[in-house]
Amino acid sequence: MVAPASSNSVIVAGAGIVGLAAAYELGRRGHRVTVLDKEASEAVHQTGNNSGVIHSGLYYAPGSLKATLGTAGAASMKAFAQAHGVDVEITGKLVVATTESQLPALKELLRRGMENGVPCRLIGPGGARGYEPYVQCVAALRVESTGIVDYRGICAVLVRLIREGGGEIHFHSEITAVRSDSRGVTVETVSGTHRADGFVNCAGLHSDRVARLAGLRPEVRIIPFRGEYYELAPELAHLVNGLIYPVPDPAFPFLGVHLTKMTTGAVHAGPNAVFAFAREGYSWLNVNPRDLMDSAAWPGLWKLGAKFWRVGVGEAARSLSRKRFLSGLRQLVPSLPDDCLVPAHAGVRAQAMRRNGALVDDFLYERAPRQIHVLNSPSPAATAGLEIGRLIADELERESDK
Ligand SMILES: Cc1cc2nc3c(=O)[nH]c(=O)nc-3n(C[C@H](O)[C@H](O)[C@H](O)COP(=O)(O)OP(=O)(O)OC[C@H]3O[C@@H](n4cnc5c(N)ncnc54)[C@H](O)[C@@H]3O)c2cc1C
């Protein structure tokens, strides 16, 4: 079936939080939206398998998109959840320095946080134990605005609102071709053809491929990094009140294995960061030859590997050994007993990498006539989802006015 194009129709690829938020915002502005996703329902990939954290905006370089959209997103995501009855709680969090050598990095986080307008302050071990009685540290950063939310619930609300606004969402619709001409864009899927004036690519783990289908030559490739989680045995959930994070390694865009009390009351531990052998590689057993070749053929992967192979080997070892995973967590909470971890879900991060091996830190998108392609939407893109949606709508309207 070919849907006729109207004067302001837009096709959005991807029913993760970024695609849905963009479609919702475009719909609110009067555009006729059609969302296409290859899966059977929304939030099947990154959005539905993340840590469920509303990040405060602490970590990000002041002035970056992550800092501005992340900080604004923390407020808008909380307000949206509250307005629509989705589980949300602003618990606050501790970033914990366990050695003196981590203090400079902790102070740098404080500086960034203050510059980004995040309510945060340095506290000593006694102050930290006032929030988290079982934590061990030499100092900690207390952040008040961090919280937890049910992102699947947020996406279910967005799906409902898009449909109520007259938009369409088609699942089982993997995009196989994108052609543009002077009047619009034709998108082929495995289940039909759609036509519209504009196109937005929010395909997450496959966003570089969808961009190439549309004729772009993105300067980045998506490299998949799996994040694995354990859950604390339910009788030990009282050991964690909110969120306990380590001081992150500034060389990496990942935050380190942390403890998170979810909206369900369960405590999640993770995620680590291991190179995945498939873009949807949720376990070591998922190997996709095409994905693996795509990663291996990208010169950046080898450059990153040559520089950081020790970190990679350490993460792989931690992935394969529950004991090592636990010993990382015990640096934060020493009283965690043996056998306290139960394997839980995993998520795969779509991390854009440049040819020189640099991991793209900020959100990244490319414009084409009447098209926007989101090529890097890592954490905190769930937190910032509604803000990214607004940015995409602004950019698309600008592109369409040209
Ligand atoms: C382990 C982990 C923990 C994280 N923790 C947090 C956190 O606590 N807080 C936070 O703010 N962020 C977190 N993030 C980041 C956050 O989850 C992502 O930034 C966000 O979900 C990205 O959303 P998205 O819509 O871009 O991608 P996705 O949710 O991956 O959605 C992309 C969609 O595109 C669809 N698609 C792909 N290819 C095609 C195609 N060819 N045709 C049709 N459809 C297609 C997919 O099926 C998918 O539904 C975490 C991420 C991970 C992986």
The ligand as an SDF file (V2000), in Angstrom:
LIG
                    3D

 53 58  0  0  0  0  0  0  0  0999 V2000
   22.8490   -0.7910   28.6780 C   0  0  0  0  0  0  0  0  0  0  0  0
   22.3490    0.6090   28.4810 C   0  0  0  0  0  0  0  0  0  0  0  0
   22.0690    1.4070   29.5950 C   0  0  0  0  0  0  0  0  0  0  0  0
   21.6210    2.7220   29.4120 C   0  0  0  0  0  0  0  0  0  0  0  0
   21.2070    3.4490   30.4900 N   0  0  0  0  0  0  0  0  0  0  0  0
   20.6310    4.6710   30.2930 C   0  0  0  0  0  0  0  0  0  0  0  0
   20.0470    5.3750   31.3570 C   0  0  0  0  0  0  0  0  0  0  0  0
   19.9630    4.8850   32.4720 O   0  0  0  0  0  0  0  0  0  0  0  0
   19.5450    6.6190   31.1160 N   0  0  0  0  0  0  0  0  0  0  0  0
   19.5920    7.1890   29.8770 C   0  0  0  0  0  0  0  0  0  0  0  0
   19.1640    8.3360   29.7240 O   0  0  0  0  0  0  0  0  0  0  0  0
   20.0990    6.5030   28.8230 N   0  0  0  0  0  0  0  0  0  0  0  0
   20.5850    5.2580   29.0050 C   0  0  0  0  0  0  0  0  0  0  0  0
   21.0500    4.5430   27.9410 N   0  0  0  0  0  0  0  0  0  0  0  0
   20.9880    5.1290   26.6290 C   0  0  0  0  0  0  0  0  0  0  0  0
   19.5700    5.1050   26.0660 C   0  0  0  0  0  0  0  0  0  0  0  0
   18.9100    3.9050   26.3600 O   0  0  0  0  0  0  0  0  0  0  0  0
   19.6670    5.3240   24.5670 C   0  0  0  0  0  0  0  0  0  0  0  0
   20.4400    6.4830   24.3650 O   0  0  0  0  0  0  0  0  0  0  0  0
   18.2870    5.5180   23.9330 C   0  0  0  0  0  0  0  0  0  0  0  0
   17.4370    4.4760   24.3200 O   0  0  0  0  0  0  0  0  0  0  0  0
   18.4290    5.5770   22.4320 C   0  0  0  0  0  0  0  0  0  0  0  0
   17.1260    5.5550   21.8960 O   0  0  0  0  0  0  0  0  0  0  0  0
   16.9090    5.3850   20.3380 P   0  0  0  0  0  0  0  0  0  0  0  0
   15.4860    5.6030   20.0880 O   0  0  0  0  0  0  0  0  0  0  0  0
   17.9110    6.2420   19.6330 O   0  0  0  0  0  0  0  0  0  0  0  0
   17.3710    3.8790   20.0140 O   0  0  0  0  0  0  0  0  0  0  0  0
   16.6030    2.4710   20.2040 P   0  0  0  0  0  0  0  0  0  0  0  0
   15.8630    2.4340   21.4770 O   0  0  0  0  0  0  0  0  0  0  0  0
   17.6210    1.4220   19.9840 O   0  0  0  0  0  0  0  0  0  0  0  0
   15.5320    2.4570   19.0300 O   0  0  0  0  0  0  0  0  0  0  0  0
   15.8920    2.3020   17.6770 C   0  0  0  0  0  0  0  0  0  0  0  0
   14.7450    1.5960   16.9670 C   0  0  0  0  0  0  0  0  0  0  0  0
   15.0210    1.5500   15.5720 O   0  0  0  0  0  0  0  0  0  0  0  0
   14.5040    0.3320   15.0760 C   0  0  0  0  0  0  0  0  0  0  0  0
   15.1780    0.0230   13.8190 N   0  0  0  0  0  0  0  0  0  0  0  0
   16.4940   -0.2060   13.6130 C   0  0  0  0  0  0  0  0  0  0  0  0
   16.7480   -0.4470   12.3210 N   0  0  0  0  0  0  0  0  0  0  0  0
   15.5670   -0.3740   11.6660 C   0  0  0  0  0  0  0  0  0  0  0  0
   15.1730   -0.5480   10.3070 C   0  0  0  0  0  0  0  0  0  0  0  0
   16.0500   -0.8330    9.3350 N   0  0  0  0  0  0  0  0  0  0  0  0
   13.8570   -0.4220    9.9980 N   0  0  0  0  0  0  0  0  0  0  0  0
   12.9540   -0.1300   10.9560 C   0  0  0  0  0  0  0  0  0  0  0  0
   13.2720    0.0350   12.2710 N   0  0  0  0  0  0  0  0  0  0  0  0
   14.5550   -0.0800   12.6200 C   0  0  0  0  0  0  0  0  0  0  0  0
   14.7950   -0.6650   16.1820 C   0  0  0  0  0  0  0  0  0  0  0  0
   13.9660   -1.8100   16.0960 O   0  0  0  0  0  0  0  0  0  0  0  0
   14.5560    0.1670   17.4250 C   0  0  0  0  0  0  0  0  0  0  0  0
   13.2470    0.0040   17.9300 O   0  0  0  0  0  0  0  0  0  0  0  0
   21.4980    3.2380   28.1030 C   0  0  0  0  0  0  0  0  0  0  0  0
   21.7560    2.4190   26.9930 C   0  0  0  0  0  0  0  0  0  0  0  0
   22.1430    1.1100   27.1840 C   0  0  0  0  0  0  0  0  0  0  0  0
   22.3550    0.2360   25.9760 C   0  0  0  0  0  0  0  0  0  0  0  0
  1  2  1  0
  2  3  1  0
  2 52  2  0
  3  4  2  0
  4  5  1  0
  4 50  1  0
  5  6  2  0
  6  7  1  0
  6 13  1  0
  7  8  2  0
  7  9  1  0
  9 10  1  0
 10 11  2  0
 10 12  1  0
 12 13  2  0
 13 14  1  0
 14 15  1  0
 14 50  1  0
 15 16  1  0
 16 17  1  0
 16 18  1  0
 18 19  1  0
 18 20  1  0
 20 21  1  0
 20 22  1  0
 22 23  1  0
 23 24  1  0
 24 25  2  0
 24 26  1  0
 24 27  1  0
 27 28  1  0
 28 29  2  0
 28 30  1  0
 28 31  1  0
 31 32  1  0
 32 33  1  0
 33 34  1  0
 33 48  1  0
 34 35  1  0
 35 36  1  0
 35 46  1  0
 36 37  1  0
 36 45  1  0
 37 38  2  0
 38 39  1  0
 39 40  1  0
 39 45  2  0
 40 41  1  0
 40 42  2  0
 42 43  1  0
 43 44  2  0
 44 45  1  0
 46 47  1  0
 46 48  1  0
 48 49  1  0
 50 51  2  0
 51 52  1  0
 52 53  1  0
M  END
$$$$
